[in-house]
């Protein structure tokens, strides 16, 4: 491919050579190659300041991440053939991992497809594009998905926040097959139905799959509180595993309706809901002196940006303190985070501090990670975002 060249400033290639795939706008030698010369989504050959080739990138002159490495071979860009090869390689991994087609098929940079997420829900495939480069390949992506898995329906759910950063319009489009309004999900042997229009992101979060599976081992005979429950991913799986009673808490009335629907779908009559702000609900339950055997905390990202670090950590601490207060004498706290800016070590430290603050003796039993259909790239810390801690809490013990 005969591509235009994008030059980096001196020394700016170090992070890329260590394994990262992103180029920031302040790393570009804009005197030599002005970013304004490039169209959003264009492909370019990336070179170091000494003219050494580094690979091929998608370019977006309007975004802070102005370059996304496609290949470390400057002769190869993202052709339809290369795109399909990477989709197929990602598919091979997921088919090895899971016996049924319910998983994240493509996880962006981790599968060499920056800006692309694809989830499978049985015969329905939901595609989410968040970068200008991938948007230009939209039709190619849909055709490749059709060839590889022959789905009955393909939905483009392109309404994520990252599209605004890339200067892209927000839309949801039925790209193939009959219109889909409800997604069928099966996870750890439990069935769910999710409203596609109301659902968050692609409709379901497969990333905590393994952590929810571990929760099932602790659940038989237990009273469980599932906070930030969404449609009941944690709580209903606990109930299916034999929990005596499950209460799901969420601020969304439609999510609470979905919890009841999904409980019935699995033949469960021991799931109830509490609609409201999680902090307010937890405080009210503490005031009422309610007690649970297990409390699950799976909040949205409370540290969306680096500048939110302090406030976010304080919010995690308040949540964990309230949750520990609600546990019975020998209870289990499952504390999760999807904030990329909160490390596993910091989450453990917040739990430690929360335990000391309210005089609880805590034992860290297990630490969880994102499921293997969300692989991480060692050189890209941003791909490693899910963490969970299974913590035993004892009162009057020490």
C-alpha positions as CSV (number, residue, x, y, z in Angstrom):
1,X,0.0,0.0,0.0
2,X,1.2,3.5,-0.9
3,X,0.3,5.5,2.2
4,X,1.1,9.0,3.4
5,X,3.7,9.2,6.2
6,X,3.1,10.4,9.8
7,X,6.2,11.3,11.7
8,X,6.7,11.2,15.5
9,X,8.7,13.5,17.6
10,X,12.2,12.4,18.8
11,X,11.9,9.6,21.4
12,X,8.1,9.4,21.1
13,X,8.3,5.8,19.7
14,X,9.5,4.3,23.0
15,X,6.0,3.4,24.3
16,X,5.1,1.9,21.0
17,X,8.2,-0.2,20.9
18,X,7.4,-1.5,24.4
19,X,4.0,-2.9,23.1
20,X,1.5,-0.1,23.2
21,X,-0.6,0.7,20.0
22,X,-1.7,4.3,20.5
23,X,-0.2,7.6,19.3
24,X,-1.1,10.8,21.1
25,X,-1.4,14.1,19.2
26,X,1.4,15.7,21.3
27,X,3.8,12.9,20.1
28,X,3.4,13.8,16.4
29,X,6.0,16.0,14.7
30,X,3.3,18.4,13.3
31,X,5.9,20.7,11.7
32,X,7.0,17.8,9.5
33,X,3.6,16.2,9.0
34,X,0.7,18.4,10.1
35,X,-2.2,16.4,11.4
36,X,-4.6,18.7,9.5
37,X,-3.3,17.1,6.3
38,X,-5.0,13.8,7.2
39,X,-8.7,12.9,6.9
40,X,-10.4,11.3,9.9
41,X,-10.0,7.5,9.6
42,X,-7.3,7.6,7.0
43,X,-4.4,5.1,7.1
44,X,-0.8,6.2,7.2
45,X,2.7,4.8,7.5
46,X,4.1,5.7,10.9
47,X,7.8,6.6,11.2
48,X,10.2,7.6,14.0
49,X,12.0,10.9,13.8
50,X,15.0,9.2,12.3
51,X,12.9,7.9,9.4
52,X,12.7,4.4,10.8
53,X,9.3,2.7,9.9
54,X,7.2,1.7,12.9
55,X,4.1,0.4,11.1
56,X,0.7,1.5,9.8
57,X,-1.9,3.5,11.7
58,X,-5.4,4.7,11.5
59,X,-5.3,8.6,11.9
60,X,-7.8,10.9,13.4
61,X,-6.5,14.5,13.5
62,X,-9.4,15.6,15.8
63,X,-8.8,13.1,18.6
64,X,-6.3,13.1,21.5
65,X,-5.4,9.5,20.4
66,X,-4.7,10.6,16.9
67,X,-3.1,7.3,15.7
68,X,-3.9,3.6,16.3
69,X,-1.4,1.1,15.2
70,X,-2.9,-1.4,12.7
71,X,0.2,-3.3,11.9
72,X,3.9,-3.1,12.8
73,X,4.7,-3.8,9.1
74,X,4.6,-0.5,7.2
75,X,3.7,-2.4,4.0
76,X,0.4,-3.7,5.3
77,X,-2.7,-1.6,6.2
78,X,-6.1,-2.7,7.2
79,X,-7.5,-4.3,4.1
80,X,-10.7,-6.3,4.0
81,X,-8.7,-9.5,3.9
82,X,-6.6,-8.5,7.0
83,X,-9.8,-7.5,8.9
84,X,-11.4,-10.8,8.2
85,X,-8.3,-12.7,9.2
86,X,-8.3,-10.9,12.6
87,X,-12.0,-11.5,13.1
88,X,-11.4,-15.2,12.4
89,X,-8.5,-15.4,14.8
90,X,-10.6,-13.8,17.5
91,X,-13.4,-16.2,16.8
92,X,-11.2,-19.3,17.0
93,X,-10.2,-18.2,20.6
94,X,-13.8,-17.7,21.8
95,X,-15.0,-21.0,20.2
96,X,-12.3,-22.8,22.2
97,X,-13.3,-21.0,25.4
98,X,-17.1,-21.4,25.3
99,X,-19.4,-24.1,24.1
100,X,-22.2,-21.8,23.1
101,X,-22.1,-18.5,21.1
102,X,-22.6,-16.1,24.0
103,X,-19.4,-14.1,24.4
104,X,-17.4,-11.0,23.4
105,X,-16.1,-11.9,20.0
106,X,-13.8,-8.9,19.5
107,X,-12.3,-6.7,22.2
108,X,-10.7,-3.8,20.3
109,X,-7.0,-3.4,20.6
110,X,-6.6,-6.8,22.3
111,X,-7.7,-8.5,19.1
112,X,-5.7,-6.1,16.8
113,X,-8.9,-4.3,15.9
114,X,-8.7,-0.9,17.7
115,X,-12.1,0.8,18.0
116,X,-14.2,-2.4,17.3
117,X,-16.2,-4.4,19.8
118,X,-18.4,-7.3,18.8
119,X,-20.6,-9.4,21.1
120,X,-22.5,-12.6,20.2
121,X,-25.9,-13.3,21.5
122,X,-26.7,-16.6,20.0
123,X,-27.8,-15.9,16.4
124,X,-27.6,-12.2,16.9
125,X,-24.3,-10.2,16.6
126,X,-24.1,-6.7,18.0
127,X,-21.3,-4.5,16.6
128,X,-20.0,-1.4,18.3
129,X,-17.6,1.0,16.4
130,X,-15.9,3.8,18.2
131,X,-13.2,5.1,15.9
132,X,-13.2,6.9,12.5
133,X,-11.0,4.3,10.9
134,X,-13.3,1.4,11.8
135,X,-16.4,3.5,10.8
136,X,-15.0,3.7,7.2
137,X,-14.8,-0.2,7.2
138,X,-18.4,-0.6,8.6
139,X,-19.7,-2.4,5.5
140,X,-16.6,-4.6,5.3
141,X,-17.1,-5.6,9.0
142,X,-20.7,-6.6,8.5
143,X,-19.9,-8.7,5.4
144,X,-17.1,-10.4,7.2
145,X,-19.3,-11.2,10.2
146,X,-21.9,-12.7,7.9
147,X,-19.4,-14.9,6.1
148,X,-17.8,-16.1,9.3
149,X,-20.8,-17.0,11.5
150,X,-23.9,-16.6,9.3
151,X,-26.0,-14.8,12.0
152,X,-29.7,-14.3,11.6
153,X,-29.2,-10.6,12.6
154,X,-26.4,-8.0,12.8
155,X,-27.0,-4.8,14.8
156,X,-24.8,-1.8,14.7
157,X,-25.2,-0.2,18.1
158,X,-23.0,2.8,17.5
159,X,-24.2,5.1,20.3
160,X,-21.2,5.0,22.7
161,X,-19.6,8.0,24.2
162,X,-16.2,7.5,22.5
163,X,-17.8,8.3,19.1
164,X,-18.2,11.9,20.1
165,X,-14.5,12.1,20.8
166,X,-13.8,10.8,17.3
167,X,-16.2,13.2,15.7
168,X,-18.7,10.5,14.8
169,X,-22.5,10.6,14.8
170,X,-24.4,8.4,17.2
171,X,-26.9,5.8,15.7
172,X,-28.3,2.3,16.0
173,X,-28.9,0.4,12.7
174,X,-30.2,-3.0,11.8
175,X,-27.4,-4.0,9.3
176,X,-28.7,-7.5,8.5
177,X,-31.8,-9.6,9.2
178,X,-35.1,-8.9,10.9
179,X,-35.2,-6.2,13.5
180,X,-34.0,-7.3,17.0
181,X,-35.5,-5.7,20.1
182,X,-34.6,-8.3,22.7
183,X,-31.2,-10.0,23.2
184,X,-31.1,-13.6,24.4
185,X,-28.2,-14.2,26.8
186,X,-26.9,-17.4,28.4
187,X,-24.1,-17.2,31.0
188,X,-23.0,-19.9,33.4
189,X,-26.1,-21.9,32.7
190,X,-28.5,-19.0,33.5
191,X,-30.7,-17.3,30.9
192,X,-31.4,-13.6,30.5
193,X,-33.3,-11.3,28.2
194,X,-32.1,-7.8,27.7
195,X,-33.9,-4.9,25.9
196,X,-31.5,-3.9,23.1
197,X,-32.7,-0.2,23.0
198,X,-32.6,0.2,26.8
199,X,-29.5,-1.9,27.4
200,X,-26.1,-0.4,28.3
201,X,-23.4,-0.5,25.6
202,X,-24.0,-3.7,23.5
203,X,-26.7,-4.8,26.0
204,X,-24.7,-7.1,28.3
205,X,-21.5,-7.2,30.2
206,X,-19.7,-10.5,29.6
207,X,-16.5,-9.2,31.3
208,X,-17.5,-10.4,34.9
209,X,-18.6,-13.9,33.7
210,X,-15.9,-15.8,35.6
211,X,-16.4,-13.8,38.8
212,X,-20.2,-14.4,38.7
213,X,-19.4,-18.1,38.3
214,X,-17.3,-18.0,41.4
215,X,-20.1,-16.2,43.3
216,X,-22.3,-19.3,42.6
217,X,-20.0,-21.4,44.7
218,X,-20.6,-19.2,47.8
219,X,-24.4,-18.7,47.2
220,X,-26.3,-21.8,48.4
221,X,-28.5,-21.0,51.3
222,X,-27.3,-17.4,51.6
223,X,-29.2,-14.1,51.7
224,X,-27.7,-11.9,48.9
225,X,-27.7,-8.2,48.2
226,X,-26.8,-7.3,44.6
227,X,-26.0,-3.6,44.3
228,X,-25.8,-1.8,40.9
229,X,-27.5,-4.9,39.7
230,X,-28.5,-3.7,36.2
231,X,-30.7,-6.6,34.9
232,X,-29.6,-9.0,37.6
233,X,-26.4,-10.6,36.2
234,X,-24.9,-11.3,39.7
235,X,-28.1,-11.7,41.7
236,X,-30.0,-14.1,39.5
237,X,-27.0,-16.3,39.0
238,X,-26.7,-16.4,42.8
239,X,-30.4,-17.3,43.1
240,X,-30.0,-20.0,40.4
241,X,-27.1,-21.5,42.5
242,X,-29.3,-21.9,45.5
243,X,-29.3,-18.5,47.4
244,X,-32.2,-18.4,49.8
245,X,-33.1,-14.8,49.0
246,X,-31.7,-12.2,46.6
247,X,-32.4,-8.4,46.6
248,X,-31.3,-6.4,43.5
249,X,-30.7,-2.7,43.8
250,X,-30.5,-0.3,40.9
251,X,-31.6,3.3,40.1
252,X,-33.2,2.2,36.8
253,X,-36.9,1.2,36.9
254,X,-36.5,-0.6,33.5
255,X,-33.6,-2.6,35.0
256,X,-35.7,-3.5,38.0
257,X,-38.5,-4.7,35.6
258,X,-35.9,-6.8,33.7
259,X,-34.7,-8.4,37.0
260,X,-38.2,-9.6,37.7
261,X,-38.6,-10.8,34.1
262,X,-35.3,-12.7,34.2
263,X,-36.1,-14.3,37.5
264,X,-39.3,-15.7,36.1
265,X,-37.4,-16.8,33.0
266,X,-35.3,-19.0,35.2
267,X,-38.2,-20.2,37.4
268,X,-37.1,-18.2,40.4
269,X,-39.4,-16.8,43.1
270,X,-36.8,-15.7,45.6
271,X,-35.6,-12.5,43.9
272,X,-36.9,-9.0,44.8
273,X,-35.8,-5.5,43.9
274,X,-35.1,-2.1,45.5
275,X,-35.2,0.8,43.1
276,X,-33.1,3.8,44.1
277,X,-29.6,5.4,44.3
278,X,-27.2,2.8,45.6
279,X,-25.6,5.0,48.3
280,X,-29.0,6.0,49.6
281,X,-30.3,2.5,49.5
282,X,-27.3,1.1,51.4
283,X,-27.5,3.8,54.0
284,X,-31.2,3.1,54.5
285,X,-30.6,-0.6,54.8
286,X,-27.9,0.1,57.4
287,X,-30.4,2.4,59.4
288,X,-32.9,-0.4,59.3
289,X,-30.3,-2.8,60.6
290,X,-30.7,-5.3,57.7
291,X,-28.1,-8.0,57.4
292,X,-27.0,-10.2,54.5
293,X,-24.7,-13.1,54.1
294,X,-23.3,-11.8,50.8
295,X,-23.2,-8.2,49.4
296,X,-22.1,-7.7,45.8
297,X,-20.8,-4.2,44.7
298,X,-20.4,-3.8,40.9
299,X,-20.6,-0.1,40.3
300,X,-20.1,1.7,37.0
301,X,-16.7,3.3,36.5
302,X,-16.4,5.7,39.3
303,X,-13.1,7.0,38.0
304,X,-13.8,7.7,34.3
305,X,-10.9,10.1,34.0
306,X,-7.6,10.5,35.8
307,X,-8.7,13.8,37.3
308,X,-11.6,11.9,39.0
309,X,-9.2,9.7,40.9
310,X,-9.6,11.2,44.4
311,X,-13.3,11.6,44.3
312,X,-13.7,8.1,42.8
313,X,-11.6,6.4,45.4
314,X,-13.6,8.2,48.1
315,X,-16.8,6.8,46.5
316,X,-15.4,3.3,46.5
317,X,-14.5,3.6,50.1
318,X,-18.0,4.8,51.1
319,X,-19.6,1.9,49.2
320,X,-17.3,-0.7,50.8
321,X,-17.9,0.7,54.3
322,X,-21.6,0.6,53.9
323,X,-21.5,-2.9,52.4
324,X,-19.4,-4.3,55.2
325,X,-21.8,-2.8,57.7
326,X,-24.6,-4.8,56.1
327,X,-22.9,-8.1,56.3
328,X,-23.8,-10.6,59.0
329,X,-21.0,-11.7,61.4
330,X,-19.4,-14.1,59.0
331,X,-20.3,-12.6,55.6
332,X,-18.9,-12.3,52.1
333,X,-18.2,-9.0,50.3
334,X,-17.7,-9.2,46.6
335,X,-16.3,-5.8,45.7
336,X,-15.8,-5.2,41.9
337,X,-14.5,-2.3,39.8
338,X,-14.5,-1.6,36.1
339,X,-12.5,1.7,36.5
340,X,-9.3,1.3,34.5
341,X,-7.7,4.0,36.7
342,X,-8.2,2.0,39.9
343,X,-5.6,-0.8,40.3
344,X,-6.3,-4.1,41.9
345,X,-3.8,-3.2,44.6
346,X,-5.7,0.1,45.3
347,X,-9.0,-1.7,45.5
348,X,-7.6,-4.1,48.0
349,X,-6.2,-1.2,50.0
350,X,-9.6,0.5,50.0
351,X,-11.2,-2.6,51.3
352,X,-8.5,-2.9,54.0
353,X,-9.1,0.7,55.0
354,X,-12.9,0.3,55.0
355,X,-12.6,-2.8,57.3
356,X,-10.4,-0.9,59.7
357,X,-12.6,2.2,59.6
358,X,-15.6,0.2,60.9
359,X,-13.7,-2.4,63.0
360,X,-14.1,-5.4,60.7
361,X,-11.6,-8.2,60.4
362,X,-11.4,-8.9,56.7
363,X,-9.8,-11.9,54.9
364,X,-9.1,-11.7,51.1
365,X,-10.2,-15.1,49.8
366,X,-10.0,-14.6,46.0
367,X,-9.2,-11.9,43.4
368,X,-10.9,-12.0,40.1
369,X,-10.1,-10.6,36.6
370,X,-12.0,-10.1,33.4
371,X,-13.1,-13.1,31.5
372,X,-10.7,-14.5,28.8
373,X,-13.0,-13.2,26.0
374,X,-11.6,-9.8,27.2
375,X,-7.9,-10.6,26.8
376,X,-5.4,-8.0,28.0
377,X,-2.3,-6.8,26.1
378,X,0.7,-6.5,28.5
379,X,1.9,-3.4,26.8
380,X,-1.5,-1.7,27.0
381,X,-2.6,-1.2,30.6
382,X,-5.9,0.3,29.4
383,X,-7.0,-3.2,28.3
384,X,-6.8,-4.5,31.9
385,X,-9.7,-2.9,33.7
386,X,-11.9,-5.5,35.5
387,X,-11.1,-6.5,39.0
388,X,-12.9,-8.1,41.9
389,X,-12.2,-9.1,45.5
390,X,-14.0,-11.8,47.4
391,X,-13.6,-10.8,51.0
392,X,-14.7,-12.6,54.2
393,X,-15.8,-10.2,57.0
394,X,-15.8,-11.1,60.6
395,X,-17.1,-9.1,63.6
396,X,-15.9,-9.5,67.1
397,X,-13.2,-11.8,66.0
398,X,-9.9,-10.0,66.5
